[in-house]
Structure formats: structure tokens, C-alpha cells
């Protein structure tokens, strides 16, 4: 039997992990966007 406090600790840790995963996914997405933007920009520059 886990005490109330123990359960709260576990929930807190789970939430922290979810938050970190969200952040990681977002930063990956931003890197992809940045990379795509740079490719498009260099393509435009080369075309000129």
C-alpha cells in the first residue's frame, strides 16, 4: 500500500516525463522547420 504522498510523487514524476517528451518533440519539429526553411532559402538564392 502506497501512501497518498507516494502517489503524488509518482504522478508528479510522470507529468515531468510527459512534459520533457513534449519539449523534445517540439524542438525536433523546430529543427525540421529550420532545416526546411534553410533549404528553401538556399534554393531561392541559387535560382537567382
C-alpha positions in Angstrom: 0.0 0.0 0.0 1.4 3.3 -1.1 0.7 6.4 1.0 -1.1 9.4 -0.5 2.2 11.3 -0.6 3.9 8.5 -2.5 1.2 8.5 -5.2 1.5 12.3 -5.6 5.3 11.8 -6.1 4.7 9.3 -8.8 2.1 11.4 -10.6 4.5 14.4 -10.4 7.3 12.4 -12.0 5.0 11.1 -14.7 3.9 14.6 -15.5 7.6 15.8 -15.7 8.4 13.0 -18.1 5.4 13.8 -20.3 6.4 17.5 -20.3 10.0 16.7 -21.3 8.8 14.4 -24.1 6.6 17.2 -25.4 9.6 19.6 -25.3 11.8 17.2 -27.2 9.2 16.6 -29.9 8.8 20.4 -30.3 12.5 21.0 -30.6 12.8 18.2 -33.2 9.9 19.8 -35.1 11.6 23.2 -35.0 14.8 21.8 -36.2 13.0 20.2 -39.2 11.2 23.5 -39.9 14.5 25.4 -39.7 16.3 22.9 -41.9 13.4 23.1 -44.5 13.5 26.9 -44.3 17.2 27.0 -45.0 16.9 24.6 -47.9 14.2 26.8 -49.5 16.2 29.9 -48.9 19.4 28.5 -50.4 17.3 27.2 -53.4 15.9 30.7 -54.0 19.4 32.2 -53.7 20.8 29.6 -56.2 18.0 30.2 -58.6 18.9 33.9 -58.7 
